[in-house]
């Protein structure tokens, strides 16, 4: 089970006469995004809409992500930063969360997952009732099977690695999260032809390693993939 978390998305703008004595609220301002996931070296243009005057951009952690005077963000190293914009006729400021991660290969991902077998032992109790995890990259409060996938995914790829969704079996790789029939989640350990080997939580109320799932089974149940490659 997954519960999505909503974030505020607007600021307030004002107008004043020439001597700044009469101030009125005239509308709202917004940014083109409030949550950005970037690989090291990549950039993202932030835009502040609904404001007038000179806007000032600032990064809370320039060692992780910088921002220029036009709102262009550049990812420097893995970590988290907040980009804020203020000035003009905006009351206060608005912020955008930036998470930066480093790219890894499928071979590296599999090796990292397999190293976790001592932490997530076969038969470890794992249900919706006793396991939950906030998967920040998806804004999801996760329970049971998805919680396991979220925990492992963050440990493998980094908490701020971007997540994208698709339904193409041929693109599946080790470390991908697969949602099956909107009822159960598994994480891929390996793909051999049309067969996947997975690890999963809440399988008979426990953690289970090594179950095999075929392409045909996924297609019959319906599925989607969340990947961080």
Buried (B, 14 or more C-beta within 10 A) or exposed (E): BBEEEEEEEEBBBEEEEEEEEEEEEEBBBBBEBBEBBBBBEBBBEBEBEBBEEEBEBEBBBEEBBBBEEEBEBBBBEBBBBBBBBBEBBBEEEBBBBBBBBBBBEBEBBBEBBEEBEEEBEEEBEBBBEEBBBBBBBBBBBBBBBBBBBBBBBBBBBBBBBBBEEEBEBEEBBBBBBBBBEEEBBBBBBBBEEEEBBBBBBBBEBBBBBEEEBEBEBBEEBEBBBBBBB
